[in-house]
Amino acid sequence: MRSLLRPAPLFVVVSYVLLSLVPCVPILLGRQVPQLGHVLAVELLAWAAVWGVLQRPVWFHWLLIPAFLALPTELYLFLYYGQGISTHHLGIIAETSPKEALEFLGRKVWLMGAVMLGMVAWWGAIYIAARRSPELAWRGKSRLAALIILVVLAGFWTYAWEFGVGAKPVAARAAKPSASASASAASGDDSGEQDADEEVRPEHAAVKGAGRSGWHPAPLVWWARSPLGFDDLASSWPFGLTARGVDFYKERRYLAELGRRNSSFSFKAHQPQANDTPEIVIMVIGESSRYDRWSVNGYGRDTNPLLKQEANLVTLPDVITAVSATRLSVPVIISRKPSMQSLKEGFSEKSFLTAYKEAGFKTWWLSNQISFGKFDTPVSVFAKEADVIQFMNLGGFTNNSNFDQILLEPLQHAIADPSPKKLIVLHTLGNHWNYSQRYPKDFDKWQPSLFGVDKPVYTDTRIKPQLNNSYDNSILYTDWFLSQVIGQLKETQQLGAMVYVADHGQTLYDGACNLAFHGHNTQYEFHVPALVWYSDEYKERYPEKIKQLIRHRKARLATENIFHTLLDLGDIQYEDEKLEWSFINQRFKQHKRYVDSYGWSNYDNASFKGDCREVMDKGKPLKQEK
């Protein structure tokens, strides 16, 4: 034992302990860490496995290189976004250029580079110390006993994975409802009633029939189930980084196969009466737009001088998005994917594009976002359902990007298409950073702004006035763009309607808040602008829908409502329709709204903390399952 107190072995052991305490960093920032005991237990088992099999740190220290290199990013995300590296972050990096990935992580490039060099030096120092510490070799009976215990535990886990786990006795289940049932009931999903009498998770349920191998042994007894899960491993450090990579790979594989697996999916959608009456529905998906910066919503600056003149415009003042990231929020808008599944990869259904196609509409996906390239993304798998797909942005989010007006010409071509019925989706770049590069010079109204400034350092709070002025100018340009879309619809003198909703909002160094952009847990990012415009011809054809729209405009809504409302807007019926989720229907009912803020927090039972207005559930947030 005395030899372990020598500087070299002590340095190695203390370094590994510090590395293992990375999941505890949020506690230092005043935040909670869900299932911290489970995470630390997983780390202990992982260290025992690696140390027991490879015996000496000098032989397994190489395995820790990814964790050391990723540590600066992990700490940065904890500090500014309240969470560590996730599948979502890996997806953003894979789906964007290196420049845009750096934008998401922050542009303190030199600081990050210096910290990275420090991590490399730390790793090297530990390696040198490990070579000088033969006493850290784990040999003898304790190592053998540990390996036997780990093999037994691994055997139980493998058996449970292959053949399932038996259900708890009925009395035990009745005493404590399952987490999935609670979540389903809270979100208004009737399917949760059935889950209440099932085991907590599907993988813990008794397997009926053969296991994956085709054998038929009985499932593992319920009390032998491991309390530790894959999520606990993924949350750990340093070995959890591998689990996150595996999760990301699974997402990629799932998305690649999703199109094939969904090829036979059908909504069995149709209009109640077949007709060839010309009809146009336009869905505009906004980007990074904040509710309280729109003057039609009460903002002091006149950022919507054109939209406020539209007689048939109905604003929706209380719409919430569940998560503040495009790749996660857009699927909830365009499909029936529940908001509390937004963190999960893919979705086993198609979007409203397919439902409209089944009802006889020709469909377009016109995007000023970057194309999906080599890999599918959670958004592109749905975009590919359209009859016509055009990605107009060749520059990403840099100053080479096109303005959203580039969508107006293909929109005009789509409207002029001879097909009588059309659904056109416009995915805009909207109000994404760099804000001053989202609009032409003519819209640079509020000064001083960042217009013409090359690569502004957005993490410098001294540019707060310029940043906010540029953002308001970008809203002014969005007002012009939407008015142009409405103008094109008016010219057709046909049944026409347009829905606009933003995917998420922005935090903008509000008051004393030192946060900006999105990916945080603030009200500014969850509360999004939304509106509906309809033609006089549409109102004449569907007066009851317009009546219900006006009646429910101030209701508590979520982006989950958009799918159901959009199909109702096109007077499209389909199997398993939920008209109570359409706010233009007399059967509409409000439902609970959950947001991704320190778990699934009930937005309507939350307080808003500080100038950042962080959403804090007054109760206990529901656990996230990724």
N, C-alpha and C positions, 0 to 999 in steps of 0.2 A: 504493500500500500504506500509506503514511504517513497518508493521509486516513482509512483504516479504523480507525486507532488513536485517532481522536477519540472523546470520551466517548459521544456519541450512537450512532454505528454499533457501537462496541465493546459498549455495553450491550445492543443488539439481538442481536448475534451470541452473546454470552455467555449471554443469557437463553434463546435457542433451543437452545444446547448443553445447558444445565441441564435444559431441558424434555425434551430427547431422552435424558437420562440417567436418567429416571424408572425404566425397567426395571432399572436397576442397584441400586435402593434395597435389594432383599433381600440383596445382598452386604454392605451396611453392617450388616445385622441377623444376619449369620453364616449366611445361607442361600445355596444355589446357584440360579443362573438357567439353566435348560435352553436350549440353543441360543442363547446370548447373542450370539455372533458373527453368526448369521443375523439376529437381531432388529436389531442395529446396522446390518447391511448393508441391510436393508429400509428402515430409517429414512433412511439416506444416499440411497437411490434415491428415496424419497418426497420428501425435501427438494429433491433435484435436479429432480424432475418439477414440483413446485409452484412453485419459484423460477424454473425455466426457462420455464414457460408464462406465469406472471403477472409475472415480471421483478422487481418490487419488493415488499419486505415490507409496505409500506403498502397494497398492493393485495390481499395474501392473509392479512394478519394477522387479518381478521375470521373466517376459517375456523377459527382456533384457539380461539375463544370456548368451545366445548364442552369442550375439553381443559383449559383453565384452570379452568372451573367444576367439572369432575369431579376435578381433581387432589387436593383435600382428601380426598375419599372414597377415591381410589386409594391414597393414602398411609396412610389409616386402616386400610384392609383389609390392606395389606402389613404394618402394624405388629401388628395384632391377629389376623389370620386367615391370614397367610402367602401371600396371593395378591391380585391386583388385581381390578378390576371384570370380571365375566364375564357370559356369557349367563344363568347361574344367578342372579346378583345382580339383573340387570335383570328376570328373571322374578319374583323375590320382590317387587320394588317394584311391578310391574304387577299382581300377584295379591293384593296386600294393600292395606289403607288406608294413607294417609300416616303415620299414627301408628305402625302396625306396621312400615312400612318404616324409620322412624327408629329403632325398637327394634332392628332387625337391624343398622343401621349404628352404633348406639351413641347414648346420650342425652346426650352432651356437646354439646348443641345450641348453647349460646352459644359454646363454643370453636370448633365447626365453623363457626358463622356468622361469627365474627371472622376465621377463616382464609379463608373464602370472600370476605369483603370485601377481605382482603389480596390474594387472587388477582385480583379485579377491578381493584384499584389497580395491580397489577403489569402486567396486560394493558394498562391505559390508559397507563402510563408507557412501555411498549414502543412503543405506537402513536404516541405523541408523538415519541419518539426516531426512529422509522422515518420519520416525515414530515420530520424534519430531517436525513435521511441519504440524499440522492440518490445518493451513491457506492455504495450497496448495490444499485443497479439492475444486473441481470445482462444485459449486451448483448455483442455481438461474436461472433467465431468460436467461442469456447469454449462459449457458450450454444448455438449452432447444432449443434456437434458433440455436446454432451450430449443434446440433443433427438433427434438422429438415432440415437444409441446407445439411448436409452430406447424409441424407436419400434421399433427392431429387436428389442429384448428383449421388448417387448409383443407383437410379431408372433409370435415363437417361442412365447410363453406362450399366445397365442390359438390358434395352430395345434395345440399340444399339447392344449389343453382341448377343441378341436373334434374332432380326429382321433386323439388318444391318443399314447402314446409306445411305441416298440418295446421288446420285452423284451431284457434283457441276455443275452450269450452264456451258455450253460449253465455253463461253467467259472466264470465270474464270479459267477453266482448261487449255485453250490455252495459257493463260498468263504465266503460270509456269508449265513446264514439271514435271512429277512425279519423285520422287527419284528412284523408281524401273526402270522407263524407262531410266533414265540417266545412271544407273548402267548397264542395259542390253546393251544399245548402246555402252557404253564405253568398255565393255568386248567383243564386237563383236557379241552379240547375237541378231539375227534378231527378236526374239520374243518381244524385247523391243519396237518395233514400235507399236504394238497393245497396250501395256501398257500405252503409252503416252496419250491415250484418255480415260484411266480408272482412277478411284480414286487412291490415293497414295498407300494404302495398301488394300489387299483383304478383311480384316475384316471391312474396311470402305465402301466397295462397297454396292450398293443396293442389297438386297437379293431378288431373283426372286422366287416366290412361297412361300411355307410355311416356317416358322421359325423352329428352332430346336424342338419346342414343337408341331409343326403341325398346329398352328394357322396361320392366314393370315393378320395380321395388316400391315399397311404401314410402310416403314422404317423411321427411325428418320431423320428429316430434316438435311441437311449437315452442316448448320451453328451451330447446337447444339452439334456437335461432340466434344468430349473432346480432348484438345491438349496434354493431358498426357496419357502415355501408360505404358504397363507392363515393358518395358525396363527402363523407368524412375524410377519406383518403385524398380526394381532390383538394380539400381545404387545407391539408397539412403542408408542411415544408420541411425538408427540401424535396421529398419524394413525391409529393402531390402534384408537382409540375408535370410529371410523366402521365399521371392520370388525366390531367387537363388536356394534354396532347392527344391521348387516346380518345377522350370525349370529342375533341375537335375532329379527329380522323373519322369517328363514327358519324358525326354530323355531315361531313363531306360525302361519305359513302352513302348515307341516307338520302341526301339531296340528289346525288347522281342517279339513284335508283327510283326516286320519287315519281318522276314522269312516267316511267314504265309501270310502276305499281298503281298509279292513278289513272292509267290509260282507259280503263273500263268504268271509271267512276261517272255517275250521272246524277244530276239533280232531278231529272224528269221534269224539267221546267217548261212552262208554256204560258201563253197568254190565254185568259178564259175564252176569248173569242178570236179565232184566227182572222187577221185582217192585214191589209197592205197599207194602212194609213201611215204616211211618212212620220217618223218619230226619231228624235235625237236626244240621247242622254249623255251628258259629259260629266266625268268624275275628275276633279282636279285635286291631286295630292300635293299639299304644300310641304315645305321643308323648313324646319327650325324656326317656325313662326310663333310669336308670343301673343297671347290673347289681349293683354292690356296695352299693346302698342298700336292697336287698330282704333281709329277715331270712331268707327261705327259701333265700337264697344265702349266708348266713353273717354278715350284718350284725349288729352288736352290739345296735342298737335293734330292738325288736319291731315292725317296720313291716308285718308280714304275720301278725297274730294269727289271722285267719280262714282264709286260704289254707293255713296249716300244719296245719289240722285236717282238710283234705280228704284222704280215703284214696286216691282215684284221681287224685291230682295228681302229675305227673312234671315236675320242673324240668330245664331244659337249661342247664348251667353254662358252655358254651363256644360261644356264638353271636356271630358278628361281622357287622356291617353294613359295607358297602363305603364308604359316604359319609355324612357327618353332616348331612344336609339332607332334610327331608320330601319335597319335590317330586322329589328324585332317588332317594331310598331306597325309597319306597313302590312305584314301578313294578317294582323288582327283587323285592320281596316277593310281589306279586300276579300277576306274569307270568313268562315265561321269559327276560326281558331279562337278559343277562349283566351281572354286577357291573361289569366293566370297560367297559361301554357306558352306564353310568348317567349320565355327563356329556353324552351325546348326546341330542338331542331325540327324543321319541317312541319308538315301537317298532312294528314292522310286524306284530305279532300281537295277539290279544286276551288277556284275563286268565283266571284260573281261574273267574270268574263265567260266562263263556260256556261253558267246558267243563262246568261243573255244569248249566247250562241244557240243553245237548245231552244230558246223561245223565238228564234228566227232573226236575231240581230246580227249584223256584221260588226266585228269588234276590232278596235285599234288600241295599241299601247305605244304612246308617243312620249319619249322620256328625254329630259335634259340632264339626267343623271348619267354616270359613266356606265358603259355596257358591262356585262358580266364576264366577258372574255372566256378564259379556259375553264373556269369553275362556275357551277351554278351557285346562286346565293339564295337565301330565304325569300327574296323578292323576285328574282329572275325566274324561279321555277313557276311562279304564277304568271309573270309577264309573257312567258312563252305560250300561254294558252290562247293569246290573241291571234286573230286572222292576219293582222298587219302589225309588225313590230319595228319601231325605229328608235334607235338611240342616237341622239344628236350631239351629245357632249363628248368631244374628243380630248378635252383638257383637264378632266377631273374637277377638283375644287380650287385649282390654281387660277392665276390671272389670265390664263389662256382659255378659260371657260367661256362658253356662249351665254348670252343673256337668254332668259326664258322666252323672249319674243321669237326665238328661232323655231318654237313650236307652232307659231301661228300659221305659217304657210302650210305645213303638213296637216294642220287642223282644217284649214280651208279646203285642201284636197279631199280630206276624209268627209267633210260635210257635203262636198259636191259629188261624192261617189253615188252611182245610181241605185245602190241598195236602199230600199225605203226605210229600213230600221237600222239604227246605228247606236253603238255604245263606244264612246271615245274616252280613254283614260289619258290624262296629261300628268306626267310625273315631273314636277318642276324642281329646279335647284333652289328656288324660293329665296330664303333669307339665311342661307348657310354662310358661315365665315369663309372667306374674307368678305364682310358685308359691303365694303366699298367697291368690290368687284362684281357685285350682283346687279348693278344698274349703270346706265349710261350717264354721261356728264350732265344731261338735261335734268336729271332727277337728284342732283347733288344740292338739295335745297337747304338743309340745316348745316350750319358751319360752327366751328371747324370740324372737318371730317377727315377720314383717312383716304379719301379719293386721291389717287396719284401717288400714294406712299407705297413704295415697294417693300414688301415683307415687313409689315409693322409687327412689333413684338407685343402680342396681345396679352402676355402675362405681366406686362408693365402697367400697373394700375394708373399711372400718370396719363395714359391716353384714354382714360375712361370717358371724358366728354366727346372726344372724336369717335370713339367706338360706338357710343350710344347714338350720336348723330348719324353715323353711317348706317346703323341698323334701322333707324327710322326712315332714312332715305330709301332703304331697300324695301320697306313696307309700302312706301309711296309708289315704288315701281311695281310691286305686286298688285296694288290697286289698279294701276293702268293696265297691267297684263290681264287681270280678270275682267275688266271692263271691255277689253278687246274680244275676249272669248264670248262674253254676253252679247256684244255687238254682232258677232258672226252668227250667233244663234237667232237673234232678232231678225236678221235679214232673210232667214229662211221662211219666216211666217208659218212655221210648222209647230207641231207638238214638240216642245223642247224644254229641257230642265238641266241645270248645272248644280252640282254639289261640290263645295270646297271644304276640305278639312286638312289641318296640318298634322304631320306625323308626331311632332313634339315641339316644345318651346325652347326658350333660352334663358339662362341666368346671365345678368349683365352688370356685375359688380354693384348690385343694388345696395344703396346705403353703405353700411359698414361691411357688407358681405365681400369676401375676397375671392369669390368663385365667378367664373364666366363660362359661357357656352353650355354644353349639355353633357349628360352622363352623371349628373348629381341627383340628389333626392329633393329637389325644390319644387314648390308649387308653380313657379314660373315655367317649369319644363313640362309639367303634367297638364296644366290648364291651357288648352289650345283654341285658336279661332276656328270657327266653322260657320258656314252659311249655305243657303239654298236660294237659287233664282229659278223662276219658272216663266214661261211665255204666257201671253193672254190666251193663246190657243190651248195650252196645257190646262189652264184654270177652267176654261169652258168645258173641256172634256172630262176633267177629274176634279170637280168642285169640292167633293168630300175630302179628298186627299189634302187639298190646300187648306181647307177648314181645320183639319186635324193638325197640319203643320203649324199653323198659327196658334192653335190651342196649346200645343206641347212645346213651343219654342223655348220656354224658360224651364223646361223640365231638366232634371239631373240626367245627363246623357254621358255616354262613353263611346269611344271609337268602335266598340263592339256593336253598337247600334247601326253603324253605317251599312254593313253588308245587307242586313234585313230591310233597312229603309230604302236602299238603292234598288233592290229588286221590287219592292212595293211601288217605288216611283215609276218603274217601267211596267207596272201592272202585270207582274210575272208571278205565277203561282208555281209551287214546287213541293215535293214531298218533305215532310217534317218541318214545314215552315213555322216560324215563330213570329206571328204578327204582333204579339205583345212586345217585341223588340223593335218594331218599326214605329218611329215617332210621327209618321204621317197616317197612322191607322188608329181607328177608334178603340181598338183593343190594346193599345199601348199601355205598358206598365213600367214604372221605374224599377231598377234593380241595384243591388249593392255594387259599388265601384271600388276596385282594388288597384293599388299602384305599387310598383317595385321600389319600395323605400324601406330598407332595413328589414326585409321580408315582405310579404304581401300585406300592406297596410290598408285598412278601410279608410278611403279618402274622406268619406262623409262622417267619420268618427275620429278625425285627426285634428291635432293642433299644428300650428305653423310656427316653427322655432326661428327666432332672430330675424335679421334683415335678409338672410338667405331664404327664409320661409321654408325650412326643411319640413317635410311632411312626417309627423310623428304620430303613429296610431295611439290613441288614448288607451286602447286595450293591448292585447298581445298580438303582434303581427303573425299571420299564418306562415308556416315554413315553406320555403321555396323548394320545389323539386325540379332539378335541371336535367 
